[in-house]
């Protein structure tokens, strides 16, 4: 799950449209936080946002799948790959990131 410094810097820069985002390296990848909420994962130079029933359909409609941290196991996490065209468009990225933050916020209240 390694993530390059260049890609991580690019993602954090793109997410400035949301506000100040902090990254924290973990297990070769990185977790992304907004106002203390863990809303995204970066692994193998791919960005994944937190999902639930409120936003999962956006990712499925774009043909994106869930984050699978272990290739040899069927474990999937509640994070889906962000399409490259979304990552490259700050307006759309801001919308998708805000939805992921709301999911993270709801999860902390459960």
C-alpha positions, 0 to 999 in steps of 0.5 A: 500500500505504499503512497508516493510523496508526490501523489499525496501532496497532489491529493492534499493540494486538490482537497484545499477546495474542501478546507485544510486537510491533514494527512497521516501516514499509516501502514505504507498508505495515508489517512486524510482528515478534515476537522479531525474526521477520518474521511479518506484513504490513500493507498498505492497512489489511489484516493478512496473516500468514505462511503455509506448508503448516502453516497455509494451509488455515485461511485458504483455509477462511475464504475469504482469499487471498494478499497481492499487492503489485502489482495489475498483476502475478501476484506473490503472497507467502507471506502471507494475509489475516487474517479480520476476525473473527479480528482482533477475537477475541484468543484466536483471533488469538493462535492464528493469530499464533503459527502465523505466528510458527512459520512465520517461525521455520522459514523462517529455518532453511531 
